[in-house]
Amino acid sequence: RDHFNPESPDFDAVKVKRLLENNLLSISDMLEDQYSVECFTPAPGDAYQPKEHKAMRIIETDDENLASTVAECLGSGFRYADDGKLLRQARVVVYKKK
């Protein structure tokens, strides 16, 4: 637990980040292997897809090229690998034309 306490002399943010990333990879692998559930993470610049993405915040823009695209992914989505049925929308920040 000392690794997670920023006030501890043993605290190392890089180690904590690596540990969390490894745990997320393990969970993702387990979901895919045992339940055929895949994780998807929209990248900045991807087209906003309301059925697959939940807009958590909107950023207004004058740039036509950015309008209706993902600005940032706040949380991955999940769907069944076999049929593509959505389990949870990805949480995203979306650009919207002014």
LUMDREN-334232 format. One record per residue (C-alpha): residue in one letter; y, z, x. Coordinates in steps of 0.1 Angstrom, whole numbers, plus 5000, padded with zeros to 4 digits. Layout:
<nudrens>
a_Y_Z_X
...
</nudrens>
This chain:
<nudrens>
r_5000_5000_5000
d_5024_5005_5029
h_5026_4967_5033
f_5042_4965_4999
n_5068_4993_5004
p_5100_4978_5020
e_5110_5013_5031
s_5077_5018_5051
p_5078_5012_5089
d_5047_4990_5085
f_5064_4967_5060
d_5061_4931_5070
a_5074_4906_5044
v_5056_4877_5060
k_5022_4895_5057
v_5029_4904_5021
k_5038_4868_5013
r_5007_4855_5030
l_4985_4881_5012
l_5000_4872_4978
e_4996_4834_4985
n_4959_4840_4994
n_4953_4860_4963
l_4968_4833_4941
l_4947_4807_4958
s_4915_4828_4952
i_4924_4832_4915
s_4932_4795_4912
d_4899_4786_4928
m_4880_4810_4905
l_4897_4796_4874
e_4888_4760_4884
d_4852_4767_4895
q_4841_4791_4867
y_4862_4780_4838
s_4873_4744_4845
v_4909_4755_4843
e_4934_4738_4866
c_4968_4749_4876
f_4997_4724_4877
t_5031_4729_4892
p_5059_4704_4884
a_5080_4694_4914
p_5118_4691_4914
g_5126_4656_4903
d_5096_4652_4880
a_5104_4641_4845
y_5108_4669_4820
q_5078_4668_4796
p_5085_4692_4766
k_5048_4694_4757
e_5038_4705_4792
h_5070_4722_4804
k_5089_4752_4789
a_5125_4750_4797
m_5136_4785_4807
r_5171_4775_4818
i_5193_4744_4816
i_5216_4731_4843
e_5242_4707_4831
t_5248_4676_4853
d_5269_4644_4853
d_5242_4627_4874
e_5223_4602_4852
n_5194_4603_4877
l_5189_4641_4874
a_5192_4642_4836
s_5159_4653_4819
t_5142_4661_4852
v_5128_4694_4866
a_5153_4712_4888
e_5129_4740_4898
c_5095_4753_4887
l_5095_4790_4879
g_5058_4793_4870
s_5028_4771_4870
g_5011_4759_4839
f_4974_4758_4831
r_4951_4733_4814
y_4914_4726_4810
a_4903_4701_4836
d_4877_4685_4813
d_4899_4674_4784
g_4935_4682_4796
k_4941_4707_4767
l_4970_4728_4776
l_4966_4766_4779
r_5001_4775_4791
q_5032_4754_4797
a_5048_4754_4832
r_5080_4774_4832
v_5108_4752_4845
v_5146_4748_4850
v_5158_4715_4836
y_5188_4693_4843
k_5206_4681_4811
k_5233_4655_4809
k_5267_4670_4800
</nudrens>
